[in-house]
Amino acid sequence: MKTAAPVPVTKQEEFSSSDLEEILEGLSQAQKTISPKYFYDQTGSKLFDQICMLPEYYLTRTEMQIMRNSVDEIAQLIGPQASLIEFGSGSSMKTRLLLSHLNDLAAYVPVDISHDHLVQAANKLSQDFPHIEVLPVVADFTQPFQLPSPRIMPRRNLVYFPGSTIGNFSPDAAQALLGVMRQEAGADGALLIGVDLKKDPAIIEEAYNDSAGITARFNLNVLKRINREFSANFDLRKFEHRAVYDEKFGRIEMQLHSLCAHEFTVGGQVFRLAEGEFIVTEHSHKYALDEFLVMAGKAGFDLTRVWTDPDQMFSVHFYQCNPLSEPAGGSNS
Ligand SMILES: C[S@@+](CC[C@H](N)C(=O)[O-])C[C@H]1O[C@@H](n2cnc3c(N)ncnc32)[C@H](O)[C@@H]1O
């Protein structure tokens, strides 16, 4: 079989001294935190793929079922010669369904902070869909970034953000991120986004506390990564994974509990944890449909259609950009 040429990679972001500063700042708060974006080194990205297959993790399977049921309608809404820009594309597993239903796509632009995983996934996709130009961008998607120029001039940009990754952001940060998406989509653009819904907290807690312990490995892996990349000395045996649903904020909180009083250092700075104290590593906010529609509206997106599963566990939304609400900074299309 002929091997395809590697896809051209646009790099806008590498981990830098500002990442160490961000980690140190998070660990210096009264409630110690580490941003979930540090989960995704190669091992973290692979563990996330395993989480998606877990029986308790209803999110992926439910979102995929909604997508399978609606993909023809979605393809029609997207229309011909769009550029599909995926925020936080990971392994692009969910995107394969969409790509196989969009015959005349101008380009597929997967955007992710996890460099090696992104490049591998993009090359694999390019081999499997040789008629589609795949243009990966390594970037922190919370900041506006320059889009690559496809060979075919796109008629419009579609921002795709599956997996309810939007839930990892506080409502204020999610609002700001929707603003970045509005900017990247441009005036004629659209947004297709997966949003996890509020439901029985027991179902949610089970999804983040799987019996095989994969989520625990995923959570602890962030410490291993910080040890390796940011000169730290976390002792993983002194931490335990927990995930707790907070009804007041409508969110899961992933924590790393300290099993004993101890010290650790990061970048030469010493931190102390008491027994039972914990580091927050991720929030995953769950929304009522109306709550999300209001937020998207404020960012300049008009709802076209929302699909859910029969049990209203998960939702997939299609929005058109409201041309009258051109965001500050202008379009990047
Ligand atoms: C929850 S996973 C979702 C992966 C995939 N979209 C899915 O639905 O299965 C989140 C993805 O977003 C990426 N990511 C997280 N924070 C990011 C950031 N600030 N900038 C760019 N990518 C980010 C991670 O590397 C990871 O691949």
The ligand as an SDF file (V2000), in Angstrom:
LIG
                    3D

 27 29  0  0  0  0  0  0  0  0999 V2000
  -12.2520   15.3140   26.8440 C   0  0  0  0  0  0  0  0  0  0  0  0
  -11.0740   15.1330   25.5350 S   0  0  0  0  0  0  0  0  0  0  0  0
  -12.1760   15.0400   24.1370 C   0  0  0  0  0  0  0  0  0  0  0  0
  -11.5540   14.3760   22.9370 C   0  0  0  0  0  0  0  0  0  0  0  0
  -12.5100   14.2080   21.7410 C   0  0  0  0  0  0  0  0  0  0  0  0
  -12.9160   15.4990   21.2110 N   0  0  0  0  0  0  0  0  0  0  0  0
  -13.7250   13.4250   22.1460 C   0  0  0  0  0  0  0  0  0  0  0  0
  -14.8200   13.9800   22.1470 O   0  0  0  0  0  0  0  0  0  0  0  0
  -13.5800   12.2360   22.4430 O   0  0  0  0  0  0  0  0  0  0  0  0
  -10.4410   16.7580   25.4530 C   0  0  0  0  0  0  0  0  0  0  0  0
   -9.4240   17.0280   24.3480 C   0  0  0  0  0  0  0  0  0  0  0  0
   -9.1770   18.4320   24.3250 O   0  0  0  0  0  0  0  0  0  0  0  0
   -7.7670   18.6740   24.3480 C   0  0  0  0  0  0  0  0  0  0  0  0
   -7.5840   19.9050   25.1170 N   0  0  0  0  0  0  0  0  0  0  0  0
   -7.8880   20.1310   26.4270 C   0  0  0  0  0  0  0  0  0  0  0  0
   -7.6320   21.4130   26.7540 N   0  0  0  0  0  0  0  0  0  0  0  0
   -7.1580   22.0080   25.6220 C   0  0  0  0  0  0  0  0  0  0  0  0
   -6.7350   23.3380   25.3250 C   0  0  0  0  0  0  0  0  0  0  0  0
   -6.7560   24.2950   26.2440 N   0  0  0  0  0  0  0  0  0  0  0  0
   -6.3270   23.6030   24.0450 N   0  0  0  0  0  0  0  0  0  0  0  0
   -6.3160   22.6270   23.0970 C   0  0  0  0  0  0  0  0  0  0  0  0
   -6.7030   21.3520   23.3240 N   0  0  0  0  0  0  0  0  0  0  0  0
   -7.1270   21.0480   24.5800 C   0  0  0  0  0  0  0  0  0  0  0  0
   -7.1470   17.4750   25.0050 C   0  0  0  0  0  0  0  0  0  0  0  0
   -5.7970   17.2770   24.6100 O   0  0  0  0  0  0  0  0  0  0  0  0
   -8.0910   16.3490   24.5560 C   0  0  0  0  0  0  0  0  0  0  0  0
   -7.6620   15.7690   23.3510 O   0  0  0  0  0  0  0  0  0  0  0  0
  1  2  1  0
  2  3  1  0
  2 10  1  0
  3  4  1  0
  4  5  1  0
  5  6  1  0
  5  7  1  0
  7  8  2  0
  7  9  1  0
 10 11  1  0
 11 12  1  0
 11 26  1  0
 12 13  1  0
 13 14  1  0
 13 24  1  0
 14 15  1  0
 14 23  1  0
 15 16  2  0
 16 17  1  0
 17 18  1  0
 17 23  2  0
 18 19  1  0
 18 20  2  0
 20 21  1  0
 21 22  2  0
 22 23  1  0
 24 25  1  0
 24 26  1  0
 26 27  1  0
M  CHG  2   2   1   9  -1
M  END
$$$$
